[in-house]
Amino acid sequence: MITELFTSMDIAGCRIPNRLVVPAMVTNTCTKEGMVTERFIKYIEEKAKGGWGLIITEDYAVNVNAKGYELIPGLYNDEQMEGNKKLTEIVHQYESKLFCQIYHPGRQSTKLVNGNVTPLAPSAIKDPICQEPPKEMTVEEIRAIVKDFGDTAGRCKEVGFDGIEIHAAHGYLISEFLSPFTNKRVDEYGGCFDNRVRFLNEILESVRTAVGKEFPVIVRISGNEYLLGGRTEAESFELARHCEDIGFDAIHVSNGMYASAPIDQIIAPMYTKHALNMEVSEQIKKLVSIPVIVTNRINDPKMADTIIKMGKADFIGMGRGSLADPHLPEKAKAGKFDTIHYCIGCLQGCEQKLLEGDILTCLINPRVTREYENELKKTETPKKVMVAGAGPGGLTAAYTAAVRGHQVTVYEQRNDLGGQFKSAAYPLGKGELATFVSSMRKALKDLNVPIHINTEVTEELIQKEKPDAVIVATGAIPFIPNIKGRESDKIVTAEDVLLGISDVKEGPVVVCGGGEVGGETAHFLSQTIRDITIVEMQNDILNDMMIMTKICLTGYLHESGVKVLTEARVNEINEEGVIYTNASGEMVTLPANVVVSAFGYRSFNPLEEVARKYCGEVHVIGGAVKAASALHATKDGYEAGLAI
Ligand SMILES: Cc1cc2nc3c(=O)[nH]c(=O)nc-3n(C[C@H](O)[C@H](O)[C@H](O)COP(=O)(O)O)c2cc1C
């Protein structure tokens, strides 16, 4: 039972209606000039509609060259104020409170995104991700930025934000001054703790001069940077006490810097344990009397409630949780936990898109940042819609069409829902993928959408049902290239191994194909089998994975003793095992008891032609168009559901 989450709490006199916080997240939806857009406002409004107690905006630049991403907002000039006034007015139609996060990215930026200016830092040490040599700041430059923070804060108050979060976490400029990992100065801004906090002290002073003592100003810190020579928890505890002493009104505990290992990242992947910062925030809570917010890998409202109940934090930040389901709070309040679309920590739509310089999206919720396009209003012309295939694309299409009032029926040839997403939950660390399928199942049930499993959509069925529209979501199927021995009974598919349909008892096992599926299946098998080798024709494995999750899985494969052969082209599978050609052109035989086929997938579209014979409206989506990721499938599904 939830007892704490929906109680209110004050931050410096600002009443936050519940304990669920949307932490700052860059969306890349503003203009190059740092102006907010309709798209940005609608994205935030959706969260206010969903009932979040406190929404913290993405990081606002404090000057024109303080950008870590090209399309973030700013409040460094007066022209930027009008759009923000509109934003605060809109959010204030709801109960949510809205704080503005303000920042300078320091060395975690590039000339490309911040107006062709060399990034600034306390010391001239490159960030390993951004790879741009920064300039060591002069004292004059420090003073100018201190003033920028104050000026920006003044505008925040004037446009109607309820409070400000100063971003002193994640390896951005303030955090760089605080951390011995990035601050090697020997003047009054570097060296001992008192010197390293001076920049933060001066920023808060400048902000307080602009907004006064009563206005809520909170700080975000990394409790642990998880870096050799970075700030550890002991110093973060000292920092937390210091933040209260100098007059911050709450402390938001996060972790990491760009330089941290993927598993310890700011945006932790699915392999990281839940609520990794809760022990640090608990200690901080014991030390200070101001409220404490904790964030990272908390995606479940019941877990959030328990963390508060245990006294580990006062507020819970759910960043990606709010992307996957902006309506999580209202669903949790109504006790409808099984209808929540939970974040699975895949990073494909959020972090990956930002790394590509693109706009934020979400595999689970392709509508996120696209709220401005439509209101998902009920259609005036409901149609009879047949969805063939219940993978992520088909489920999303059915859901979207049904929300819009169409009369939808889902057909799935297999005996269960999820398509490839079902087996994708079996590898180690990926169990949460199952939540997507289960919550879709429930959502469709609530929308009265019949789901027929073990039912193939055939010409006869289309003739009988006479749908107005057919969505072909038949997905992709495993593919074995045309090699000698491809019919061998040694061969099993990766999917059958994961689902337990093929029981692999003894090695040696050769996994053909070192993409995500091959890598995960090898890792999965390494729990019970010795002597596993991945054979990959490219010069590296896991090339289809998001970089952070790729690094994690590469490490796990190494730890579990899985051997990897790259630049190895499989020619034949025979009684002995796998014959491949290596980089030098030699033919090598690799003994195998079992050969796991993870060569790849090809699109499977047996229905389009037939459907077009009987039905004027046919949409082919996801893997049925082209074998690609689930991110593409749900996007296609959403768009098909809207197009009908
Ligand atoms: C796409 C994306 C952008 C982010 N941008 C910011 C940001 O602007 N400022 C910030 O302090 N944290 C940022 N973060 C970190 C989040 O606030 C949060 O700490 C992180 O996602 C972990 O929490 P979660 O597991 O609840 O998502 C971002 C995270 C994501 C996913």
The ligand as an SDF file (V2000), in Angstrom:
LIG
                    3D

 31 33  0  0  0  0  0  0  0  0999 V2000
   17.5770   12.4500  -21.9420 C   0  0  0  0  0  0  0  0  0  0  0  0
   18.0990   12.8750  -20.6020 C   0  0  0  0  0  0  0  0  0  0  0  0
   18.5480   14.1730  -20.4250 C   0  0  0  0  0  0  0  0  0  0  0  0
   19.0200   14.5740  -19.1750 C   0  0  0  0  0  0  0  0  0  0  0  0
   19.3400   15.8950  -18.9670 N   0  0  0  0  0  0  0  0  0  0  0  0
   19.6410   16.3310  -17.7190 C   0  0  0  0  0  0  0  0  0  0  0  0
   19.7630   17.7140  -17.4120 C   0  0  0  0  0  0  0  0  0  0  0  0
   19.5260   18.5780  -18.2460 O   0  0  0  0  0  0  0  0  0  0  0  0
   20.1160   18.0550  -16.1540 N   0  0  0  0  0  0  0  0  0  0  0  0
   20.2930   17.1370  -15.1700 C   0  0  0  0  0  0  0  0  0  0  0  0
   20.5810   17.5040  -14.0370 O   0  0  0  0  0  0  0  0  0  0  0  0
   20.1270   15.8140  -15.4250 N   0  0  0  0  0  0  0  0  0  0  0  0
   19.7930   15.4040  -16.6490 C   0  0  0  0  0  0  0  0  0  0  0  0
   19.5390   14.0770  -16.8780 N   0  0  0  0  0  0  0  0  0  0  0  0
   19.6240   13.1280  -15.7660 C   0  0  0  0  0  0  0  0  0  0  0  0
   18.2460   12.9270  -15.1260 C   0  0  0  0  0  0  0  0  0  0  0  0
   17.8180   14.0790  -14.4770 O   0  0  0  0  0  0  0  0  0  0  0  0
   18.2730   11.7550  -14.1280 C   0  0  0  0  0  0  0  0  0  0  0  0
   19.1510   12.0640  -13.1030 O   0  0  0  0  0  0  0  0  0  0  0  0
   18.6770   10.4350  -14.7880 C   0  0  0  0  0  0  0  0  0  0  0  0
   17.8990   10.2200  -15.9320 O   0  0  0  0  0  0  0  0  0  0  0  0
   18.5160    9.2570  -13.8540 C   0  0  0  0  0  0  0  0  0  0  0  0
   17.2430    9.2040  -13.3310 O   0  0  0  0  0  0  0  0  0  0  0  0
   16.0800    8.2180  -13.8750 P   0  0  0  0  0  0  0  0  0  0  0  0
   16.5490    6.8350  -13.7110 O   0  0  0  0  0  0  0  0  0  0  0  0
   14.8960    8.5390  -13.0310 O   0  0  0  0  0  0  0  0  0  0  0  0
   15.8850    8.5630  -15.3100 O   0  0  0  0  0  0  0  0  0  0  0  0
   19.0700   13.6560  -18.1120 C   0  0  0  0  0  0  0  0  0  0  0  0
   18.6040   12.3620  -18.3140 C   0  0  0  0  0  0  0  0  0  0  0  0
   18.0940   11.9760  -19.5340 C   0  0  0  0  0  0  0  0  0  0  0  0
   17.5350   10.5860  -19.7010 C   0  0  0  0  0  0  0  0  0  0  0  0
  1  2  1  0
  2  3  1  0
  2 30  2  0
  3  4  2  0
  4  5  1  0
  4 28  1  0
  5  6  2  0
  6  7  1  0
  6 13  1  0
  7  8  2  0
  7  9  1  0
  9 10  1  0
 10 11  2  0
 10 12  1  0
 12 13  2  0
 13 14  1  0
 14 15  1  0
 14 28  1  0
 15 16  1  0
 16 17  1  0
 16 18  1  0
 18 19  1  0
 18 20  1  0
 20 21  1  0
 20 22  1  0
 22 23  1  0
 23 24  1  0
 24 25  2  0
 24 26  1  0
 24 27  1  0
 28 29  2  0
 29 30  1  0
 30 31  1  0
M  END
$$$$
